[in-house]
Amino acid sequence: MNFPPQLQQKIEKWASSQGISTEQFVLQAIAEKIDTLSQQVTEEHTQQNSEIASVTPLNQPNIYRKEGILVVEAELPENFDVNAFIDELREERIQDQIA
């Protein structure tokens, strides 16, 4: 890529200080920016859903983010088994990783 000379020097300096190539540095920077933007979009979407949830009936879950963690406040069914649910999630994740 063609960067302005001053920016190219900064890229080279930071890449060198991290022991990586300029290409790796640029790729990491782009990936970090994309991740940040994706998180912002997710948080905005979650906030919109939270605002919608605040005007929905009481039996609907309240969904929001707290310290980067998605929180769902809802009443669980009487016969809900948390351990079985966690086991199912683990199994699904294992199957996704195998596929």
HUJOZI-V375586 format. One record per helix or strand of 2 or more residues. SS is the DSSP state (2 for helix, 1 for strand). FROM is the first residue (numbers start at 1). TO is the last residue. Records with the same first field share a line. If there is no record, write none. Layout:
# HUJOZI-V375586
SS: FROM-TO / FROM-TO
This chain:
# HUJOZI-V375586
2: 5-18 / 22-53 / 82-98
1: 62-66 / 69-73
